[in-house]
Amino acid sequence: MSDSPLRQSLRAARANLGPGLVLQAFAAALVAAYFLHDPSRAALERLAAFRAEVGLPFALVSTAVFGALIPAAVLRLMQPGRVRHDARQLAALVVYWAYKGLEVSVFYAWQARWFGEGRDVGTVALKTFNDQFIYCPLFAAPVTWVVYTWVENRFSLAPLAAEWRRPGWYVRCVLPLLVTTWVVWVPAVAVIYLLPTALQLPLQNVVLCFFTLMVIVMTRRPAAGPQG
């Protein structure tokens, strides 16, 4: 079948391989700068201190900005004269990503508590596996698909209900998004977990900004056709 979930997932992986490699290279360069470049390390440690001082509001605001507001601005620049999301849709995405900032911040803190803050291969591998192959498939990817599909269809539940009524909802709808998530995030998350816990969310936010643009393309209204 030309548009089978497997083919759609592979198409998504191929389409996002290039952007994923760029994001991973950027994340790796930032981590290398932290460990090898004293001025960069000092700047990042000031950021970590600021985040610790501000607390959870930092996670709420920064993730909303990088997950919703900056991608919206980029889309506006890429498609002048065309408004992708109206004010209500953008507000919904801001609220969603603010919540996700809280969720991810707490998740990273729990990971540090469960597995420690070491940078050895075993610790990073455990955190990456728990993040990408338990948390993402069971919770993060399905919820993100639901929220973006709901928002893209202007808060209509009918498209969601129609998809859920059809057999194989997870394989058809979530799997392509999950494959794209793995292409981008498995290497990126492994790099993120090399940093101290206080700096993991800021680096996650930077990668998230560009990943969100991919999600918008993959969950756009069916009239536009699925793309990876």
C-alpha positions as a printed NumPy array, in Angstrom:
array([[  0.   ,   0.   ,   0.   ],
       [  1.557,   3.268,  -1.132],
       [  0.46 ,   5.234,   1.923],
       [  0.887,   2.528,   4.565],
       [  1.988,   3.601,   8.07 ],
       [  5.38 ,   1.98 ,   7.472],
       [  5.955,   3.94 ,   4.261],
       [  4.714,   7.133,   5.878],
       [  7.073,   6.59 ,   8.824],
       [ 10.041,   5.941,   6.541],
       [  9.153,   9.004,   4.472],
       [  9.038,  11.064,   7.662],
       [ 12.428,   9.709,   8.72 ],
       [ 14.032,  10.527,   5.344],
       [ 12.476,  13.983,   5.189],
       [ 13.672,  14.924,   8.659],
       [ 17.079,  13.262,   8.607],
       [ 18.843,  16.386,   7.337],
       [ 17.231,  18.841,   9.789],
       [ 17.721,  16.282,  12.54 ],
       [ 21.442,  16.035,  11.846],
       [ 21.744,  19.821,  11.924],
       [ 19.968,  20.012,  15.28 ],
       [ 22.076,  17.199,  16.711],
       [ 25.277,  18.843,  15.507],
       [ 24.225,  22.115,  17.106],
       [ 23.43 ,  20.386,  20.408],
       [ 26.757,  18.537,  20.323],
       [ 28.632,  21.78 ,  19.593],
       [ 26.961,  23.489,  22.535],
       [ 27.853,  20.639,  24.879],
       [ 31.419,  20.611,  23.558],
       [ 31.645,  24.356,  24.166],
       [ 30.476,  23.816,  27.751],
       [ 33.267,  21.342,  28.433],
       [ 36.045,  22.78 ,  26.271],
       [ 35.53 ,  26.558,  26.103],
       [ 35.789,  28.401,  29.417],
       [ 33.805,  31.53 ,  28.394],
       [ 30.969,  29.352,  27.052],
       [ 31.003,  27.291,  30.22 ],
       [ 30.828,  30.445,  32.335],
       [ 27.914,  31.794,  30.277],
       [ 25.998,  28.526,  30.539],
       [ 26.633,  28.312,  34.27 ],
       [ 25.183,  31.815,  34.646],
       [ 22.142,  30.593,  32.741],
       [ 21.88 ,  27.592,  35.074],
       [ 22.117,  29.891,  38.102],
       [ 19.419,  32.165,  36.664],
       [ 17.154,  29.186,  36.033],
       [ 17.67 ,  27.957,  39.593],
       [ 16.838,  31.415,  40.919],
       [ 13.665,  31.765,  38.833],
       [ 12.498,  28.178,  39.372],
       [  9.606,  26.545,  37.521],
       [  8.393,  29.798,  35.883],
       [ 11.569,  29.642,  33.783],
       [ 10.484,  26.257,  32.4  ],
       [  6.948,  27.485,  31.716],
       [  7.976,  30.661,  29.899],
       [ 11.024,  29.391,  28.008],
       [  9.284,  26.274,  26.682],
       [  6.211,  28.271,  25.616],
       [  8.462,  30.737,  23.778],
       [ 10.572,  28.087,  22.024],
       [  7.762,  25.595,  21.467],
       [  5.021,  27.981,  20.277],
       [  5.912,  31.635,  19.818],
       [  9.189,  31.371,  17.905],
       [  7.863,  28.652,  15.524],
       [  4.788,  30.839,  14.892],
       [  7.043,  33.769,  14.025],
       [  9.163,  31.589,  11.728],
       [  6.051,  30.343,   9.906],
       [  4.858,  33.921,   9.488],
       [  8.202,  34.866,   7.899],
       [  8.195,  31.765,   5.672],
       [  4.598,  32.316,   4.547],
       [  4.07 ,  36.101,   4.415],
       [  0.446,  37.103,   4.059],
       [ -0.783,  33.712,   5.278],
       [ -1.755,  33.202,   8.921],
       [ -1.284,  29.555,   9.86 ],
       [ -2.74 ,  29.847,  13.372],
       [ -5.199,  32.438,  14.59 ],
       [ -4.959,  34.013,  18.053],
       [ -6.979,  31.253,  19.736],
       [ -4.902,  28.496,  18.168],
       [ -1.649,  30.184,  19.098],
       [ -2.877,  30.743,  22.654],
       [ -3.733,  27.031,  22.935],
       [ -0.236,  26.07 ,  21.758],
       [  1.368,  28.53 ,  24.176],
       [ -0.578,  26.979,  27.057],
       [  0.309,  23.463,  25.892],
       [  4.029,  24.148,  25.652],
       [  4.064,  26.027,  28.952],
       [  2.604,  22.916,  30.546],
       [  5.134,  20.743,  28.681],
       [  7.934,  22.883,  30.096],
       [  6.76 ,  21.993,  33.586],
       [  6.362,  18.336,  32.645],
       [  9.786,  18.003,  31.023],
       [ 11.504,  19.914,  33.824],
       [ 10.03 ,  17.546,  36.408],
       [ 10.839,  14.534,  34.2  ],
       [ 14.489,  15.553,  33.911],
       [ 14.675,  16.061,  37.675],
       [ 13.207,  12.593,  38.258],
       [ 15.644,  11.077,  35.77 ],
       [ 18.52 ,  12.642,  37.719],
       [ 17.093,  11.262,  40.952],
       [ 16.499,   7.773,  39.558],
       [ 19.71 ,   7.304,  37.603],
       [ 22.052,   9.946,  39.026],
       [ 23.803,  12.811,  37.261],
       [ 26.768,  10.9  ,  35.91 ],
       [ 27.927,  11.321,  32.326],
       [ 29.063,   7.722,  31.873],
       [ 27.684,   5.655,  29.009],
       [ 25.438,   3.544,  31.228],
       [ 23.712,   6.489,  32.899],
       [ 23.172,   8.401,  29.666],
       [ 21.903,   5.242,  27.934],
       [ 19.399,   4.523,  30.737],
       [ 18.057,   8.083,  30.653],
       [ 17.844,   8.087,  26.863],
       [ 16.044,   4.737,  26.755],
       [ 13.549,   5.754,  29.442],
       [ 12.965,   9.085,  27.696],
       [ 12.619,   7.94 ,  24.098],
       [ 11.287,   4.393,  24.326],
       [  8.978,   4.559,  27.351],
       [  7.934,   8.157,  28.018],
       [  7.628,   9.198,  24.356],
       [  5.714,   6.209,  22.91 ],
       [  3.362,   5.843,  25.878],
       [  2.653,   9.489,  26.584],
       [  4.508,  12.363,  24.891],
       [  4.008,  11.449,  21.212],
       [  0.293,  10.495,  21.441],
       [ -0.557,  13.599,  23.471],
       [  1.344,  15.881,  21.088],
       [ -0.437,  14.363,  18.077],
       [ -3.834,  14.832,  19.756],
       [ -3.157,  18.456,  20.735],
       [ -1.766,  19.524,  17.355],
       [ -4.463,  17.717,  15.375],
       [ -7.134,  19.345,  17.57 ],
       [ -5.563,  22.792,  17.146],
       [ -4.93 ,  22.385,  13.401],
       [ -8.613,  21.507,  12.927],
       [ -9.659,  24.647,  14.796],
       [-10.67 ,  22.806,  17.967],
       [-13.03 ,  20.419,  16.208],
       [-13.179,  17.002,  17.846],
       [-14.714,  15.378,  14.757],
       [-11.372,  14.627,  12.996],
       [ -9.99 ,  13.123,  16.206],
       [-13.087,  11.004,  16.699],
       [-12.95 ,   9.855,  13.08 ],
       [ -9.323,   8.76 ,  13.449],
       [ -9.952,   7.01 ,  16.758],
       [-12.883,   5.057,  15.298],
       [-10.705,   3.636,  12.548],
       [ -8.607,   0.559,  13.426],
       [ -4.906,   1.071,  14.024],
       [ -5.057,   4.704,  15.166],
       [ -1.693,   4.567,  16.918],
       [  0.125,   2.957,  13.996],
       [ -1.448,   5.256,  11.388],
       [ -1.265,   8.573,  13.214],
       [  1.248,   8.419,  16.045],
       [  3.902,   6.111,  14.602],
       [  5.035,   8.54 ,  11.836],
       [  5.36 ,  11.292,  14.436],
       [  7.182,   8.921,  16.77 ],
       [  9.653,   7.913,  14.048],
       [ 10.361,  11.586,  13.378],
       [ 10.792,  12.069,  17.121],
       [ 13.363,   9.296,  17.285],
       [ 15.29 ,  10.572,  14.24 ],
       [ 15.688,  13.983,  15.872],
       [ 15.591,  13.306,  19.577],
       [ 17.414,  10.021,  20.298],
       [ 20.855,  11.492,  19.496],
       [ 19.832,  14.946,  20.777],
       [ 18.607,  13.588,  24.105],
       [ 21.787,  11.556,  24.554],
       [ 23.73 ,  14.799,  24.133],
       [ 21.37 ,  16.742,  26.422],
       [ 21.924,  14.241,  29.242],
       [ 25.638,  14.985,  29.172],
       [ 24.904,  18.42 ,  30.628],
       [ 24.111,  19.181,  34.265],
       [ 20.393,  18.829,  34.997],
       [ 19.904,  22.588,  35.317],
       [ 21.046,  23.079,  31.698],
       [ 19.158,  20.199,  30.121],
       [ 15.861,  22.055,  29.658],
       [ 17.422,  25.14 ,  27.972],
       [ 19.171,  22.927,  25.408],
       [ 15.984,  20.89 ,  24.961],
       [ 14.126,  24.141,  24.239],
       [ 16.489,  25.055,  21.409],
       [ 16.048,  21.671,  19.699],
       [ 12.307,  21.815,  20.41 ],
       [ 11.922,  25.076,  18.499],
       [ 12.862,  23.477,  15.196],
       [ 11.246,  20.126,  15.953],
       [  7.915,  21.872,  16.539],
       [  7.993,  23.172,  12.967],
       [  8.239,  19.543,  11.79 ],
       [  5.273,  18.579,  13.986],
       [  3.182,  21.397,  12.494],
       [  3.865,  20.08 ,   8.998],
       [  3.058,  16.474,   9.95 ],
       [ -0.231,  17.302,  11.727],
       [ -1.596,  19.899,   9.336],
       [ -5.153,  19.478,   8.135],
       [ -5.741,  16.451,   5.88 ],
       [ -6.699,  18.646,   2.937],
       [ -3.033,  19.556,   2.646],
       [ -1.957,  15.913,   2.652],
       [  0.456,  14.164,   5.025],
       [  4.095,  14.97 ,   4.828],
       [  7.187,  14.054,   6.769]])
